[in-house]
């Protein structure tokens, strides 16, 4: 499912993990994901791939508009098991925006 967050101030989450894969993208502002392996910074033309079970913290610049997609691990078995910064094409950007607008129970 998709999730939309408006972060008016510099935001910081506590260290946490999820049982699903997370693709985090900022349509405005900058995201920084910190893990034990490093820091992964994503301006609006990039997104961060966070594998399931990966402990991480999320920082954002002021006025960040974040979109996250949560994916079942069974459909991402092909992906690396480490965080990665990915380029966001025009098509992927529009897919993230559209998918994030859907209700959780679609």
OpenMM code with the backbone's topology and positions (N, CA, C; nanometers):
from openmm import Vec3, app, unit

residues = "UNK UNK UNK UNK UNK UNK UNK UNK UNK UNK UNK UNK UNK UNK UNK UNK UNK UNK UNK UNK UNK UNK UNK UNK UNK UNK UNK UNK UNK UNK UNK UNK UNK UNK UNK UNK UNK UNK UNK UNK UNK UNK UNK UNK UNK UNK UNK UNK UNK UNK UNK UNK UNK UNK UNK UNK UNK UNK UNK UNK UNK UNK UNK UNK UNK UNK UNK UNK UNK UNK UNK UNK UNK UNK UNK UNK UNK UNK UNK UNK UNK UNK UNK UNK UNK UNK UNK UNK UNK UNK UNK UNK UNK UNK UNK UNK UNK UNK UNK UNK UNK UNK UNK UNK UNK UNK".split()
positions = [
    Vec3(0.0840, -0.1178, 0.0000),
    Vec3(0.0000, 0.0000, 0.0000),
    Vec3(0.0874, 0.1227, 0.0000),
    Vec3(0.0280, 0.2367, -0.0227),
    Vec3(0.1014, 0.3620, -0.0251),
    Vec3(0.0691, 0.4470, 0.0963),
    Vec3(0.1599, 0.5339, 0.1313),
    Vec3(0.1411, 0.6235, 0.2449),
    Vec3(0.1928, 0.7618, 0.2075),
    Vec3(0.1184, 0.8638, 0.2458),
    Vec3(0.1541, 1.0020, 0.2198),
    Vec3(0.1801, 1.0718, 0.3522),
    Vec3(0.2907, 1.1471, 0.3607),
    Vec3(0.3217, 1.2215, 0.4830),
    Vec3(0.3703, 1.3609, 0.4476),
    Vec3(0.3184, 1.4603, 0.5173),
    Vec3(0.3681, 1.5974, 0.5087),
    Vec3(0.4490, 1.6222, 0.6348),
    Vec3(0.5734, 1.6604, 0.6176),
    Vec3(0.6631, 1.6807, 0.7316),
    Vec3(0.7030, 1.8284, 0.7338),
    Vec3(0.6280, 1.9144, 0.8060),
    Vec3(0.6519, 2.0583, 0.8014),
    Vec3(0.7852, 2.1015, 0.8617),
    Vec3(0.8334, 2.0290, 0.9604),
    Vec3(0.9617, 2.0618, 1.0239),
    Vec3(1.0601, 1.9501, 0.9957),
    Vec3(1.1844, 1.9755, 1.0278),
    Vec3(1.2841, 1.8688, 1.0131),
    Vec3(1.2396, 1.7526, 1.0997),
    Vec3(1.2173, 1.6384, 1.0396),
    Vec3(1.1630, 1.5237, 1.1121),
    Vec3(1.2692, 1.4164, 1.1325),
    Vec3(1.2531, 1.3439, 1.2404),
    Vec3(1.3415, 1.2335, 1.2751),
    Vec3(1.2553, 1.1238, 1.3352),
    Vec3(1.2674, 1.0041, 1.2830),
    Vec3(1.1942, 0.8921, 1.3421),
    Vec3(1.2905, 0.8118, 1.4284),
    Vec3(1.2347, 0.7371, 1.5196),
    Vec3(1.3178, 0.6455, 1.5989),
    Vec3(1.3599, 0.5293, 1.5088),
    Vec3(1.4623, 0.4599, 1.5499),
    Vec3(1.5099, 0.3436, 1.4746),
    Vec3(1.3997, 0.2382, 1.4766),
    Vec3(1.3661, 0.1854, 1.3605),
    Vec3(1.2584, 0.0880, 1.3495),
    Vec3(1.2810, 0.0013, 1.2255),
    Vec3(1.1996, -0.1004, 1.2094),
    Vec3(1.2034, -0.1846, 1.0895),
    Vec3(1.0608, -0.2283, 1.0586),
    Vec3(1.0428, -0.2856, 0.9408),
    Vec3(0.9117, -0.3304, 0.8964),
    Vec3(0.9222, -0.4731, 0.8430),
    Vec3(0.8133, -0.5490, 0.8447),
    Vec3(0.8150, -0.6830, 0.7844),
    Vec3(0.7940, -0.6771, 0.6331),
    Vec3(0.7928, -0.5585, 0.5748),
    Vec3(0.7747, -0.5394, 0.4312),
    Vec3(0.8861, -0.4514, 0.3772),
    Vec3(0.9000, -0.4507, 0.2449),
    Vec3(0.9950, -0.3621, 0.1775),
    Vec3(0.9332, -0.2228, 0.1713),
    Vec3(1.0154, -0.1212, 0.1878),
    Vec3(0.9677, 0.0173, 0.1803),
    Vec3(1.0453, 0.0909, 0.0721),
    Vec3(0.9734, 0.1600, -0.0143),
    Vec3(1.0342, 0.2502, -0.1113),
    Vec3(0.9919, 0.3905, -0.0704),
    Vec3(1.0864, 0.4714, -0.0238),
    Vec3(1.0564, 0.6063, 0.0252),
    Vec3(1.1037, 0.7092, -0.0759),
    Vec3(1.0146, 0.8049, -0.1034),
    Vec3(1.0385, 0.9054, -0.2058),
    Vec3(0.9857, 1.0401, -0.1572),
    Vec3(1.0627, 1.1452, -0.1756),
    Vec3(1.0188, 1.2804, -0.1382),
    Vec3(0.9839, 1.3561, -0.2659),
    Vec3(0.8561, 1.3948, -0.2812),
    Vec3(0.8204, 1.4742, -0.3992),
    Vec3(0.8726, 1.6162, -0.3843),
    Vec3(0.8998, 1.6556, -0.2585),
    Vec3(0.9698, 1.7814, -0.2310),
    Vec3(1.0480, 1.7619, -0.1020),
    Vec3(1.1555, 1.8375, -0.0880),
    Vec3(1.2417, 1.8188, 0.0288),
    Vec3(1.3420, 1.7075, 0.0041),
    Vec3(1.4113, 1.6694, 0.1100),
    Vec3(1.5161, 1.5672, 0.1007),
    Vec3(1.4978, 1.4668, 0.2133),
    Vec3(1.5080, 1.3392, 0.1794),
    Vec3(1.5039, 1.2317, 0.2784),
    Vec3(1.6444, 1.1792, 0.3028),
    Vec3(1.6699, 1.1415, 0.4251),
    Vec3(1.7945, 1.0723, 0.4588),
    Vec3(1.7564, 0.9514, 0.5426),
    Vec3(1.7975, 0.8349, 0.4970),
    Vec3(1.7728, 0.7107, 0.5685),
    Vec3(1.9063, 0.6661, 0.6266),
    Vec3(1.9093, 0.6402, 0.7569),
    Vec3(2.0318, 0.5943, 0.8219),
    Vec3(2.0138, 0.4502, 0.8671),
    Vec3(2.1129, 0.3677, 0.8331),
    Vec3(2.1180, 0.2288, 0.8781),
    Vec3(2.2569, 0.2041, 0.9341),
    Vec3(2.2792, 0.0855, 0.9853),
    Vec3(2.4140, 0.0527, 1.0349),
    Vec3(2.5151, 0.0465, 0.9208),
    Vec3(2.4676, 0.0329, 0.7968),
    Vec3(2.5564, 0.0257, 0.6808),
    Vec3(2.5897, 0.1626, 0.6224),
    Vec3(2.5153, 0.2683, 0.6608),
    Vec3(2.5456, 0.3994, 0.6069),
    Vec3(2.4259, 0.4909, 0.6010),
    Vec3(2.4476, 0.6040, 0.5309),
    Vec3(2.3438, 0.7050, 0.5109),
    Vec3(2.3048, 0.7040, 0.3641),
    Vec3(2.1739, 0.7142, 0.3387),
    Vec3(2.1213, 0.7093, 0.2030),
    Vec3(2.0360, 0.8343, 0.1836),
    Vec3(2.0832, 0.9254, 0.0989),
    Vec3(2.0196, 1.0557, 0.0819),
    Vec3(1.9455, 1.0594, -0.0512),
    Vec3(1.8200, 1.1089, -0.0461),
    Vec3(1.7372, 1.1109, -0.1659),
    Vec3(1.6687, 1.2457, -0.1838),
    Vec3(1.7185, 1.3275, -0.2785),
    Vec3(1.6440, 1.4461, -0.3204),
    Vec3(1.5272, 1.3996, -0.4093),
    Vec3(1.4424, 1.4911, -0.4572),
    Vec3(1.3221, 1.4491, -0.5301),
    Vec3(1.3426, 1.3639, -0.6558),
    Vec3(1.4591, 1.3593, -0.7123),
    Vec3(1.4791, 1.2748, -0.8303),
    Vec3(1.5304, 1.1340, -0.7938),
    Vec3(1.5340, 1.1043, -0.6631),
    Vec3(1.5809, 0.9745, -0.6136),
    Vec3(1.4831, 0.9195, -0.5104),
    Vec3(1.4917, 0.7894, -0.4853),
    Vec3(1.4131, 0.7228, -0.3806),
    Vec3(1.5059, 0.6273, -0.3080),
    Vec3(1.4673, 0.5854, -0.1893),
    Vec3(1.5484, 0.4907, -0.1128),
    Vec3(1.4707, 0.3607, -0.0984),
    Vec3(1.5351, 0.2519, -0.1385),
    Vec3(1.4830, 0.1160, -0.1247),
    Vec3(1.5297, 0.0646, 0.0108),
    Vec3(1.4356, 0.0259, 0.0972),
    Vec3(1.4690, -0.0236, 0.2311),
    Vec3(1.4165, -0.1669, 0.2422),
    Vec3(1.5047, -0.2660, 0.2485),
    Vec3(1.4601, -0.4051, 0.2563),
    Vec3(1.3809, -0.4347, 0.3834),
    Vec3(1.2999, -0.5369, 0.3775),
    Vec3(1.2235, -0.5816, 0.4942),
    Vec3(1.3192, -0.6181, 0.6070),
    Vec3(1.2812, -0.5810, 0.7279),
    Vec3(1.3606, -0.6161, 0.8452),
    Vec3(1.4834, -0.5308, 0.8678),
    Vec3(1.5081, -0.4318, 0.7813),
    Vec3(1.6274, -0.3468, 0.7935),
    Vec3(1.6015, -0.2357, 0.8961),
    Vec3(1.6719, -0.2368, 1.0111),
    Vec3(1.6557, -0.1269, 1.1075),
    Vec3(1.7047, 0.0038, 1.0452),
    Vec3(1.6232, 0.1091, 1.0568),
    Vec3(1.6586, 0.2372, 0.9967),
    Vec3(1.5917, 0.3523, 1.0706),
    Vec3(1.6478, 0.4709, 1.0492),
    Vec3(1.5895, 0.5959, 1.0983),
    Vec3(1.5696, 0.6855, 0.9775),
    Vec3(1.4658, 0.7680, 0.9801),
    Vec3(1.4366, 0.8585, 0.8696),
    Vec3(1.4515, 1.0028, 0.9181),
    Vec3(1.5303, 1.0800, 0.8449),
    Vec3(1.5437, 1.2236, 0.8674),
    Vec3(1.4868, 1.2921, 0.7432),
    Vec3(1.4343, 1.4116, 0.7607),
    Vec3(1.3891, 1.4870, 0.6444),
    Vec3(1.4211, 1.6341, 0.6627),
    Vec3(1.4367, 1.7029, 0.5505),
    Vec3(1.4540, 1.8478, 0.5548),
    Vec3(1.3175, 1.9108, 0.5826),
    Vec3(1.3153, 2.0387, 0.6231),
    Vec3(1.1854, 2.1045, 0.6473),
    Vec3(1.0974, 2.1029, 0.5219),
    Vec3(0.9680, 2.0922, 0.5425),
    Vec3(0.8671, 2.0967, 0.4363),
    Vec3(0.8799, 1.9823, 0.3360),
    Vec3(0.9161, 1.8657, 0.3840),
    Vec3(0.9270, 1.7486, 0.2981),
    Vec3(0.7899, 1.6845, 0.2793),
    Vec3(0.7610, 1.6480, 0.1562),
    Vec3(0.6401, 1.5723, 0.1218),
    Vec3(0.6875, 1.4328, 0.0836),
    Vec3(0.6619, 1.3374, 0.1714),
    Vec3(0.7134, 1.2018, 0.1530),
    Vec3(0.6034, 1.1080, 0.1048),
    Vec3(0.6400, 1.0202, 0.0145),
    Vec3(0.5519, 0.9142, -0.0316),
    Vec3(0.6262, 0.7831, -0.0121),
    Vec3(0.5604, 0.6875, 0.0505),
    Vec3(0.6218, 0.5564, 0.0710),
    Vec3(0.5315, 0.4493, 0.0128),
    Vec3(0.5934, 0.3544, -0.0517),
    Vec3(0.5227, 0.2351, -0.0978),
    Vec3(0.5725, 0.1191, -0.0140),
    Vec3(0.4802, 0.0378, 0.0345),
    Vec3(0.5142, -0.0798, 0.1136),
    Vec3(0.4821, -0.2022, 0.0301),
    Vec3(0.5824, -0.2879, 0.0111),
    Vec3(0.5703, -0.4012, -0.0795),
    Vec3(0.5901, -0.5331, -0.0065),
    Vec3(0.5094, -0.6309, -0.0399),
    Vec3(0.5222, -0.7646, 0.0159),
    Vec3(0.6550, -0.8255, -0.0292),
    Vec3(0.7272, -0.8863, 0.0622),
    Vec3(0.8584, -0.9447, 0.0326),
    Vec3(0.8521, -1.0523, -0.0761),
    Vec3(0.7389, -1.1175, -0.0877),
    Vec3(0.7259, -1.2249, -0.1866),
    Vec3(0.7351, -1.1734, -0.3292),
    Vec3(0.7059, -1.0465, -0.3517),
    Vec3(0.7134, -0.9926, -0.4875),
    Vec3(0.8435, -0.9170, -0.5118),
    Vec3(0.9323, -0.9153, -0.4129),
    Vec3(1.0595, -0.8441, -0.4279),
    Vec3(1.1795, -0.9349, -0.4018),
    Vec3(1.1622, -1.0645, -0.4176),
    Vec3(1.2708, -1.1589, -0.3911),
    Vec3(1.3922, -1.1337, -0.4804),
    Vec3(1.3723, -1.0708, -0.5936),
    Vec3(1.4793, -1.0420, -0.6888),
    Vec3(1.5693, -0.9271, -0.6435),
    Vec3(1.5239, -0.8484, -0.5481),
    Vec3(1.5942, -0.7247, -0.5111),
    Vec3(1.7071, -0.7497, -0.4110),
    Vec3(1.8005, -0.6565, -0.4087),
    Vec3(1.9123, -0.6630, -0.3142),
    Vec3(1.8605, -0.6526, -0.1708),
    Vec3(1.9310, -0.7142, -0.0788),
    Vec3(1.8925, -0.7106, 0.0628),
    Vec3(1.9710, -0.6036, 0.1376),
    Vec3(1.9876, -0.4890, 0.0738),
    Vec3(2.0535, -0.3744, 0.1352),
    Vec3(1.9843, -0.2482, 0.0854),
    Vec3(2.0004, -0.1413, 0.1595),
    Vec3(1.9419, -0.0142, 0.1158),
    Vec3(2.0119, 0.0329, -0.0101),
    Vec3(1.9362, 0.0980, -0.0948),
    Vec3(1.9901, 0.1531, -0.2186),
    Vec3(1.9184, 0.2831, -0.2501),
    Vec3(1.9923, 0.3770, -0.3078),
    Vec3(1.9317, 0.4976, -0.3619),
    Vec3(1.9068, 0.4699, -0.5095),
    Vec3(1.7825, 0.4897, -0.5520),
    Vec3(1.7423, 0.4599, -0.6890),
    Vec3(1.7024, 0.5871, -0.7623),
    Vec3(1.7297, 0.5906, -0.8917),
    Vec3(1.6817, 0.7010, -0.9741),
    Vec3(1.5314, 0.6848, -0.9941),
    Vec3(1.4592, 0.7940, -0.9895),
    Vec3(1.3144, 0.7917, -1.0097),
    Vec3(1.2847, 0.8497, -1.1481),
    Vec3(1.2415, 0.7631, -1.2381),
    Vec3(1.2042, 0.8075, -1.3725),
    Vec3(1.0705, 0.8803, -1.3652),
    Vec3(1.0336, 0.9464, -1.4721),
    Vec3(0.9037, 1.0148, -1.4775),
    Vec3(0.7899, 0.9158, -1.4574),
    Vec3(0.8004, 0.7985, -1.5168),
    Vec3(0.6967, 0.6967, -1.5019),
    Vec3(0.6870, 0.6499, -1.3569),
    Vec3(0.8002, 0.6181, -1.2950),
    Vec3(0.7978, 0.5731, -1.1553),
    Vec3(0.7428, 0.6822, -1.0638),
    Vec3(0.7809, 0.8070, -1.0869),
    Vec3(0.7305, 0.9178, -1.0053),
    Vec3(0.5777, 0.9241, -1.0112),
    Vec3(0.5206, 0.9140, -1.1298),
    Vec3(0.3754, 0.9201, -1.1427),
    Vec3(0.3082, 0.7969, -1.0842),
    Vec3(0.3701, 0.6808, -1.0955),
    Vec3(0.3151, 0.5596, -1.0336),
    Vec3(0.3130, 0.5728, -0.8814),
    Vec3(0.4210, 0.6250, -0.8242),
    Vec3(0.4268, 0.6446, -0.6783),
    Vec3(0.3183, 0.7437, -0.6356),
    Vec3(0.3065, 0.8545, -0.7049),
    Vec3(0.2053, 0.9543, -0.6695),
    Vec3(0.0636, 0.8961, -0.6792),
    Vec3(0.0362, 0.8244, -0.7865),
    Vec3(-0.0982, 0.7667, -0.8053),
    Vec3(-0.1257, 0.6576, -0.7034),
    Vec3(-0.0305, 0.5704, -0.6826),
    Vec3(-0.0510, 0.4599, -0.5890),
    Vec3(-0.0683, 0.5109, -0.4473),
    Vec3(0.0049, 0.6145, -0.4105),
    Vec3(-0.0043, 0.6708, -0.2753),
    Vec3(-0.1388, 0.7370, -0.2500),
    Vec3(-0.2108, 0.7720, -0.3554),
    Vec3(-0.3423, 0.8358, -0.3404),
    Vec3(-0.4542, 0.7330, -0.3181),
    Vec3(-0.4258, 0.6057, -0.3410),
    Vec3(-0.5272, 0.5021, -0.3226),
    Vec3(-0.5529, 0.4791, -0.1741),
    Vec3(-0.6759, 0.4436, -0.1366),
    Vec3(-0.7001, 0.4075, 0.0027),
    Vec3(-0.6298, 0.2758, 0.0363),
    Vec3(-0.5974, 0.2554, 0.1627),
    Vec3(-0.5272, 0.1338, 0.2041),
    Vec3(-0.6057, 0.0099, 0.1635),
    Vec3(-0.7365, 0.0131, 0.1799),
    Vec3(-0.8222, -0.1003, 0.1440),
    Vec3(-0.8764, -0.0826, 0.0036),
    Vec3(-0.7932, -0.1012, -0.0985),
    Vec3(-0.8388, -0.0825, -0.2364),
    Vec3(-0.8845, -0.2110, -0.3002),
] * unit.nanometer
topology = app.Topology()
chain = topology.addChain("A")
for resn in residues:
    res = topology.addResidue(resn, chain)
    for name in ("N", "CA", "C"):
        topology.addAtom(name, app.Element.getBySymbol(name[0]), res)
